[in-house]
């Protein structure tokens, strides 16, 4: 730890050395790369202040500075790699060390879990609106056409297996039976006979079936519900023991499983779809998001309503519950105007936003849009069609193209965070890593124009 130095200390140490010129050449090469463009486009000081990060006043010095912690999150999405792979790249890549305000020298980082620890720390301090205001204030000079916005919604999927009732019930049984065995061992009581092994084999045989008929599904679901209810009852009795001291995570898991049982029992016996349906025991906050796509009719993850200003994306609303993005038209306009301090004159959106309420709002505030015309054509219909076609083309190419770019190239295709807060942070840094690269390129282009 003592040998690992921050870049500022490293530069000071080399300022009177014969190797200072070589070091500056490496640093200049870093600044001219795409990673260097991202580095120059990020307002480090204001972000550190907004996140409330500071050096620890007591205890040992941490490896990463407050600036380095933020840099590590941007770097993960730029490299589009796992936490383990990120640390391996950081050990051998000098540009990555420059970016994270760090110099390892001959030392190596081996604890890849430090990335998830930093992610958990930052997720508790993230305030979306405040951070986005800081970013826009720094980027304002490089964002033109601020009176025009584009809006749309997409779903950033979580990394979970496709949920079925049988899979979910078996996950609940597996977790509950494991807890039952542990409690019985601690209390030194005989384990209840549940026929767990028998149903374990039957579930395995069922999961191997290529064609799962309705009769097989109903029979297995009924049996799993009965088994889960039996194990839950036994756990309730054991929890009433006087000397039982259990953790918060245990009670949280038990509450989730009891809710799953109630929901699945209701679905099986009444065929009613409950509100707030749980689809994962580990991620109980996830909900089915019906998208209506031909390939993926239902997705499981966070639904995000985004808007773009001159090709730069910002989050207007993020929720793990399904919502109708058409109802977010007014809020998106107000959020954009509060961010840019400019009145919105042009709003591009697809057909789902074209409700009567939104049409009246746009007409009342003189906001041009590309909504499909209703009623009789006016004398300026030809000009309206031309403007609408231009607006639609720009929306389809820039905003919808950004969805695919972020998912394929900035690690948002399958989000592997484990909690609601860390998933939100993951999405935030993925979107804004794409932004800072675009802003960095604009900064470099403007500098070349001045020098040329």
N, C-alpha and C positions, 0 to 999 in steps of 0.2 A: 504494500500500500504506500509506503514511504517513497518508493522509487517512481510511482506513477505521478506525473505532474500535469497540471493544467497547461494549456497552450500559452496563456499569458506569462506564466512562470518560465515556460520553455523558451519563449522569445527573449525574455529578459536574460536568461542564462546564456543564450547564444549571441547577445548583442555585441559582446566584446571578443567573440571567437572568430577564428579564421573560417569556420563553417557557416557563418551568418549568411553569406551570399548564397550558398547552396540551399540553405533552408528557405530563404525568401523566394528562390526560384520554384521550389515545391509549392509554396503558398500561392504564388502567382498562377501557377498551373491549376491549382485547386479553384481559384476564383473564376477562371475562364471556363470551367466545366459546368455542366448542368447543375451539379450539386452546389457549386459556388454561386450560381445564379439564384438558387433557392436560398442560400445563406444570406445573400445581400438583400433579398426581398422580404425577410422576416423582421418585424420590429421586436427584437429580442428583449430590450429593457422594459417596454410597456407590457409585453406578455408575461414576463417574470413578475412584474408588479401586480397585474390583474389576477394571475394565478395565486398570488400571495406566497411565492417561493422565496426562501432565504437560506443562507448557510447556517448549519447547526452551530449554535453558540457553545454547546457542551458536547462532550463525547468525541469519538474519533472523526476525522475528516472523511466525508463521503467521496467516492470515486468521481461521481458526476456532480458538477456545479448545477445551480438552478437553471442556468441557460442550457447546460448539457442534457438535463432531463427532458426539456422540451425538444431539443435537437434530436434526441434518441427516438422520440415518437414520430417526428417528421421523417427520420432516416428509415424507420421500419417500413413506412408506406412507400417511400421512394424506392427502397430495395425490394419491396414486395416479398418478404421472406419471413420465416418463423423466428421466434426469439432466439433459439439456439443458433440458427444460421446467421442472425444479425450480429451476435457476439463474435462468432468465428470471422465474419467479414471485418468487424471492427478491429480485431487483433492484427489483421494483416494488411489493412487498407489505410494508408496515410491520409487520404482525402476524407475518409469517414472520421478519423481522429481529429482532423482540423475542424470538421463540421460540429463535433461534439465537445469542442473546447478541451481536448484531452491529448496527452502524449504518453503512450505506453512504453516506448523504448523497447527494451528486450523483455519486458514483462508481458504477461498474458492474463486476460480475464477468463475465468473458467465458470463462474456462476451465471448461467444464462437466465436464471430466475429473477435477476435484478431488473430485467425489462418489465416483467409482470408486476413487480413491486412498485416500480415507478409509475406504471399505468394505473395501478390502484390508488396511489397517492394523488395523481393528477385528476383522476375521475371524481374524487370527492371535492375538488376545488374548481371544477369547470363551470363557468357561467357563460352559456352560449352567446347571449346577446352582447354582453360586455366585451367578450373576446373578439367577436365579429366587428364591433364598433372600432376596437383598437386596430384590427387588421385593415379595415376600410380607410381609416384616417391615415394610415401609412401608405396605402396604395392609391389614394385619391388622385394624385397627379398623373397616374398612369391608366386611369379608367375614364374613358370618354363616353359620350352619349348616355349620360346618367338619367335622362328623362324617359328612357325606354327600358322596359324590363320584360323578361320571359319567365313564365312559371310552369311548373309541372310537378308531378309526384312520382316517386318510385319506391320500391321495397328493397332494402339491403338485407339479404337473407342471413340468418344465423346458421352456424354449422351444427345442425341437429339431424338425426335420422328422420325419415318421413314417418309421421305419427299415425298409428292405427290404434283402435281401442284395445286390441289384444296385446300389442307391444307395451302400451302405457300401463295396463293392468299388471303385466308380468314385471315391469320395472318396479312398480310399487310393492309387489309381493317379494321380489328379490331383496329390496332395501329393508322392508319390514322384517323378513325372516332373519336377515343378518343381525338386525338390532335385537330380535328376540333371543337368538343364540347367545349374544354378548351379555344381555341382562340376566339370562338364566345362569350363565357361568359366574357372573359376579355375585348373584344372590344364592348360588349353590342350590338351585332347585331343578327338578327334572324338566326337561324340554317337552313341551306339549306335542302330542302326536298330531301332525297336520297333513300327512301324506304329501309333503313338499317334493320329495324325490320322484314320486309317481307323476305328479303334474309337471315337474321339470322335464321329464322324458317326453311326456305327451306334448308339451309346448314346443320342444325341439323337433319332434316329428311333424307337428303342424307347420312350423316355420320353414321346413324343408319342402313342403308341398308346393308344387308348381301352380296348381289350380285350387284355390281355397274357396270352397263352395259356401253358400249361405248357411246350410245346415251345419257344416264344420265350424264356421265362425260363431254362430249362435250357441252351439254346444260348449265350445271352449270359453266363450265370454261368460256364460252362466256359471261355469265351474270356477273360473278365476275370481269372479265376484264373491262367491261363497267362501273360497279360500282366503281372500283378502279380508273379508269381514271376520273370519275366525281368528286370524292372526292379530288384527286390530283389537279385537276383544281381549285377547290374552295380554297384549301390550298395555291396554288400559288397566288391567288388574295389577300388573307388575309395577306400573308407575305409581300406584297408590301405596307402595311400601314406604315405611317411615324413613328408612335410611337411603332412599334413592336421591342422588344428586346428578342431574342430567344437564347437558349443554344446551345453549340457545339453538345451535344448528340442528340438534335432535328434535327439539320442539317445533322448529320451523318445518323440518321434513315431515314430521307427523301431521302437522296441520295441513300441509299440501296434500299428503296422501289421503287424509280423511275427506278433503274437498274433492279429490279425484274420484274417490269411491262414491260419494253422493251424486256427482255429475254422471258417472258411468252407469250407476244404478237407475238413475232417472232416464237416461238415454235408452237403456236396454228395455225397460219396462213400459215406458210411455212414448218413446221416440221423439221426445221434445229436446230441442237444442238449447242447452243452458247458456246464460250470459256469462262472459268471462271464462270460456272453456279452456281448461289447462291441457296443453299438448306435450309437456315435458316436465318430468319431476325435478331435474336440475335447474331448468329455466322456467319457473312457473309463471313468469311475466310475459312469456310469448303467447301470441294469439294467432289464429288463422287469418291471413289477409287475402281476401278474394280479389284476384286481379283480372280474371276473365280472359287470360291469354290462352291461346290454343295449346301451347306447349306446357305452360305452368298456370293452370287455373287458380291454384292456391299457393301462396308463399308464406313462409314463417320467418318473421324478422321485424325490423323497425321500418315503419312507413314514414317517408320524409317528403315534405312539401318544400321544394326548392325554388328559388328565383335567381336569374342571372342578370347582371348589369355589365354590358360590354364583354360578355363571355366569361365573367368571373362569377362563380356560384356562391350562394349564401343559403343557409338553412333558415326557413321561416317557421316550420313546425316539425317536430320529431315525436313520434308516438309509437309504442308497441301495440296499441289498440287500433283497430281499423277505424278510419274516419273518411268522410267524403271530402275530397280535395276541392270540389266545386264550392263548398261553403267557406273556403279559406281565401277567396278572391279579394274581399275587402281587406282582410288582415294582411295579406301579402302586399297590397298597395300601400297600406299604412306603414308596414315594416320597412319597405323599400324607401319610402319618402323620409322616414325617421333616420335611416342609415345614410342615405345620400344627401339629405337636406335639399332635395330637388323635387319639384312637383312632377309626378308621373304623367306623361302625355300619351305614351304608347304602351299597351299591354298585350303581350302575345300569350295565348293559352289555347289548349285544345278544346274539343267540343264539350267535355264534361263540365267546364267552367261556365258554359253559355246558358245559365239559368236566367229567368226573367228578372230576379232581384239583381243579379250581377250586370245584366244589360242596362237596367235603369240606373244603377250606380255609375256605370261607365259613361252613359249619356249625360247624366247630371253633372259629372265632373270633367266632361270634354276629354275623355280618354279613348283614343282610337284603339281598335282591337280587330282581330281576325275571326270573330264569331260569324257563323253562317247567318245570312240575312233572313229575317222573318217578315212576312207581309209583302205588300206591293213594292216593286222596285222604284227607286227615285230617278230623277233625271241625271244624277251623277253616278249611276250604277256601274258604268264602265270604269271610271276612275276608282270606285270603291273596290271592284274586283281586282284591279291591278295592285292596289295597296295591300289588300288582304292576302293576295298570293305571295307578295314579297315578305310580309310579316310571317306567314305560315312557313315559308321556305327557311327563313332564318331560325325560327323556333325548332323545326325538325332537325336541322343540320347541327346547330350549336348545343342546345340544351339536351335533347335526347341523345346526341352523340356523346355528351359529357357523362351520361349515365354509364354507357358501355365502357368508356375510357377509364372511369374510376373503378369499375368493377373488375376489369381485366388487368389494369396496369398499376393500380394503387391499393390493392389488397382488400377490396370491398366485395368480392364475389361471394365469399363465405366467411362470415365474421366468427372468429374462434375465441372471442372473449367469453368469460364465464358468468358475468353479472350484468345487470341492467346498466349500471353506471359506466362500467368499462366498455360495454358495447357502444354506448353513446359517445364516449371519448374516441373510440376506434373510428366511428363514422366521421366524427368531426375532423380528425387529423387526416383521414383519407381524402376527404373533399378538399380541404385547404392545402394539402400537399400538391394536388393538381393545380390549385390557384397560384401558389407561390412560384412554381416553375414558370407558369405563363407570365406572371408579373416580372420575374427575374429576366426573362427574355426581352420583355418590353423595356426594362431598365437598360439592358446592354445595347439594345437597338437604338435607344435615344442617346446613349453615350457615344456610340459610333457616329451618329448623325452630327453631334456637336464637334467631334474631333475631325470628321471627314469634311 
